[in-house]
Amino acid sequence: MKYEIKQLGIGGILDQAITLLKDNFGQLLALMSVLWVPSQLAIGLLNVANMPQIPEGANFLEALEAQIAAQHPLAPILTLVVFTVVYPLTNAAMVYTVARLYLGKAIGVGEAYGRALQVILPLIGTVILWYLAIVGGVILCIIPGILFFFWFILWSQVVIIEGVSGFAALKRSKFLMTGNIGTVFVLSLLLGLINITISVGIQFIPNPYVTAVLQAAVSAGLVAFGVAAMVVFYFSCRCKAESFDLELLAAAVGTAPSTDPADDLDGNLFDE
C-alpha cells in the first residue's frame, strides 16, 4: 500500500490528504473540471459582468442590496443547478475516486461519474433523512441537533463507498463516529479556517475577472482537499472501529456492512 491506511490523528489525516492531492493532482483536476470549475467560472463571470457601481459612502447593507439587484438573472439559476446537481455529482465522483486512489486502485473520470450517477438517488434520500434529523434535533433544544450532526457526518462516505443508504447509512455513520467526535470537530474547524482564509485572500485581488477565475480554480482545490481529508478520516474510523488490516479493508470497500462489524464483508466494488 502506498498510503497509511490506519487509525490516524489530525496531523496524519491532513498529511495523507495533502499527499493524495499532490500525487494525483492531474487526475483530480480533470475530475473537478468536468462540472465544478465551469459552473463556478460561469457564476463568477456573470456576477462580475453585472457588478454595480457602489455609491461612495454606502454601508454594507446598501452595497449588498445593490449587488443583489444587479445580479444577472441566470446567476441564481446556475447556483441552484450547482447546489442540486453539480455539487452532489462532483462530490460523489470525488469521494469514490479518492477512496480508490487511497487504496492503490486505478480509476478513470468516466468510471467515477458513473459511480456518482449510480448512487445519486440513494444520496438524495439519505441527505433528506440527515437534514430532518438535524432539524429535529435543533428543535429539541439544539444540543441533540449538534450531536446528530457529528454522529451522521460520514453519511455520504458510507453511501458512496459502501453502497449503504437511508437509515442504515446514518446508523453506520454513528457506529463509525464512536470515539471520533473530537477528531472530526477539530478537523472540520481547520478545514473551515483554511477555506475562509484562502477565499478572503482572493478578494484582495484588484481585477474582478482575475478574481472570478481564481475563485473557480481555488474552490476546486479546496473541495478536493476537503473530500480527501474526510475520506482519510472515514478510513481511519473504520480501522479504529473494526480493526481491519489493509487487505480486509481494501476488500470491504463497496459492500454493505453486516449487522455485526466483526463479520466478514463479501464482495468488492473496487476489484478490477
VENDA-V468074 format. One record per backbone hydrogen bond with DSSP energy under -1.0 kcal/mol. CO is the residue of the C=O (numbers start at 1). NH is the residue of the N-H. E is the energy in kcal/mol with one decimal. If there is no record, write none. Layout:
{{CO/NH/E} {CO/NH/E}}
This chain:
{{3/5/-1.1} {4/6/-1.1} {9/13/-2.5} {10/14/-2.5} {11/15/-2.3} {12/16/-2.4} {13/17/-2.3} {14/18/-2.5} {15/19/-2.3} {16/20/-2.5} {17/21/-2.1} {18/22/-2.6} {19/23/-2.8} {20/24/-1.6} {24/28/-2.5} {25/29/-2.6} {26/30/-2.1} {27/31/-1.9} {28/32/-2.3} {29/33/-1.6} {32/37/-2.3} {35/39/-1.8} {36/40/-2.6} {37/41/-2.6} {38/42/-2.4} {39/43/-2.1} {40/44/-2.4} {41/45/-2.6} {42/46/-2.2} {43/47/-2.2} {44/48/-2.1} {45/49/-2.5} {46/50/-1.1} {48/51/-1.6} {55/58/-2.0} {59/63/-2.3} {60/64/-2.6} {61/65/-2.6} {62/66/-2.0} {63/67/-2.0} {64/68/-2.4} {65/69/-2.4} {66/70/-1.6} {72/75/-1.4} {74/78/-2.8} {75/79/-2.5} {76/80/-2.2} {77/81/-2.2} {78/82/-2.6} {79/83/-2.4} {80/84/-2.4} {81/85/-2.6} {81/86/-1.9} {82/87/-3.3} {85/89/-2.1} {86/90/-2.8} {87/91/-3.2} {88/92/-2.2} {89/93/-2.5} {90/94/-2.6} {91/95/-2.8} {92/96/-2.2} {93/97/-2.2} {94/98/-3.0} {95/99/-2.3} {96/100/-2.1} {97/101/-2.7} {98/102/-2.7} {99/103/-1.3} {100/105/-3.2} {101/104/-1.5} {108/112/-2.0} {109/113/-2.2} {110/114/-1.9} {111/115/-2.1} {112/116/-1.9} {113/117/-2.4} {114/118/-1.7} {115/119/-1.7} {119/123/-2.5} {120/124/-2.3} {121/125/-2.5} {122/126/-2.3} {123/127/-2.7} {124/128/-1.7} {125/129/-1.6} {126/130/-2.7} {127/131/-2.7} {128/132/-2.4} {129/133/-2.3} {130/134/-2.3} {131/135/-2.8} {132/136/-2.7} {133/137/-2.2} {134/138/-2.3} {135/139/-2.3} {136/140/-1.4} {137/145/-1.0} {138/142/-2.0} {139/141/-1.3} {141/143/-3.1} {142/146/-1.9} {143/147/-2.4} {144/148/-2.9} {145/149/-2.1} {146/150/-1.8} {147/151/-2.6} {148/152/-2.6} {152/155/-1.8} {154/158/-2.2} {155/159/-2.3} {156/160/-2.7} {157/161/-2.6} {158/162/-1.5} {158/164/-1.3} {166/170/-1.6} {167/171/-2.7} {168/172/-2.4} {169/173/-2.5} {170/174/-2.3} {171/175/-2.1} {172/176/-2.3} {173/177/-2.0} {175/178/-1.0} {177/180/-2.6} {180/184/-2.2} {181/185/-2.1} {182/186/-2.0} {183/187/-2.5} {184/188/-2.8} {185/189/-2.1} {186/190/-2.5} {187/191/-2.5} {188/192/-2.4} {189/193/-2.3} {190/194/-2.3} {191/195/-2.3} {192/196/-2.6} {193/197/-2.6} {194/198/-2.2} {195/199/-2.5} {196/200/-2.7} {197/201/-1.9} {198/202/-1.8} {201/204/-1.3} {202/205/-1.8} {207/211/-2.2} {208/212/-2.2} {209/213/-2.1} {210/214/-2.7} {211/215/-2.7} {212/216/-1.9} {213/217/-2.1} {214/218/-3.5} {215/219/-2.5} {216/220/-1.2} {217/221/-1.6} {218/222/-2.6} {219/223/-2.6} {220/224/-2.3} {221/225/-2.4} {222/226/-2.5} {223/227/-2.6} {224/228/-2.5} {225/229/-2.5} {226/230/-2.1} {227/231/-2.4} {228/232/-2.4} {229/233/-2.2} {230/234/-2.3} {231/235/-2.2} {232/236/-2.2} {233/237/-2.4} {234/238/-1.9} {235/239/-2.4} {236/240/-2.0} {237/241/-2.9} {238/242/-2.7} {239/243/-1.2} {245/249/-2.4} {246/250/-2.3} {247/251/-2.0} {248/252/-1.5} {252/255/-1.4} {253/269/-1.1} {260/263/-2.4} {268/271/-1.5}}
